[in-house]
Amino acid sequence: MSALRRVARNFGWLLSGRGAGAVLSLAATALAARALGAEAFGLVVLVHTAALILRQLCSVKAADAAVRFGVPLLQGGTPSETVNPAWRRLLGALYRMDLLAALLAASVGALLLLFAAAPLGLPPPLTDAAWLYVAALLCCGTSTAKGALRCLDRYPVLGALTLAAPSVRLAGVGLCLVLQAPAAGYLAAWAGGLLAGHLLLQVVVARTLSMASLGAAIRPTLAAHPGIGAFLNTLYWQSNLDQFPRRAAVLAVGGLFGAEGAGIYRLAKDLAEAVDRPVLMLRQAIFPDQSRLWGDDRRQFVRLTWRVGLFLATFGGALFLIAAAFGGDLLAALAGEPFRAGALLLALLFAAGVLDLGGAALRPASYAMDRAGWVFRLQIAAALLFFAVLYAAAPATGLASAGWATLVSATLSFSGMAWLVRRTAAA
């Protein structure tokens, strides 16, 4: 099977699972927004976002390390995780790091609820419901597991697992509607979905890969793979610079425009995820093949990278035209007339998504070429630019300033990575 066909097949598996999950997640978001109103929904969003930021900060980003350093081990021996001891030791060390990071995240979350919830003005019912996030954070060490499944080409399993969290969330929101629950009930539904997704992945991977039996000392194992420490360090900061501005933007918008603004922004972002989700899935699907091709066939490596980006950008352009024409009507139909105020914001988020789609294959290409450090520097600049534009444009453009900031940041990120890949490939 050619690399392009294998990427398309794996991307299809992830897209089917993530696509269905996105629909379920959007349904849960729209139902909660309509039931609670923009302000109460904004409070739920702010708590949920804070938990996601904490999970992001307390993560070792082991999935790409498992692919980057695990694929050569599988190429040199057998793809069987029960036979290849070097591969198992690598996974074991990364998995232990995942578990330590999850324990740290849960501990920090508990401390924040104990000592910061009341000073920040979080109502007691929401504080009580937020303890479910501590349990979810305790189970969030799943990065190595995802990377291992990608190494073994088990994308159907990954695609199916992505349905767990949005399915539980939607079921919880439906129950809240039936019971006419307050905002705390909806927050518990969102936290329960996150917890269910992490738990199911842990159980499936433990059965599929015997992850529970893996054991390897962290330092000696990582020392056997030169460069992995620097790779993990760079990837950690780069991933945070990529995700943190997106999630911190919800908190920033809440600070600038109140809980109502945060609620409108979150619904617009969920709709724009129709563009962002394929980017994340494509990176996961294409990285193993790019890692192989960079060493074996650089001409095919370049062809694969640019062809995939062009195809996805065309798809994203069609979605942008729909959002620009009908965005306000769509927001109002989903959650009520107050959410129509996010029409321009939605169009700008989709425009940024077109650039993200066009550059979806560029970041994993940079990793395969050992240019993760350059991507890290680029993302620093993009993150700083995002917040600079957000706060500078807020007085003049209002809530749309978050969209302008996203678009400007995406432009810098795309152009910078395109230049980096072209320069490195031509060297």
Order of alpha helices (4+ residues) and beta strands (2+ residues): alpha-alpha-alpha-alpha-alpha-alpha-alpha-alpha-alpha-alpha-alpha-alpha-alpha-alpha-alpha
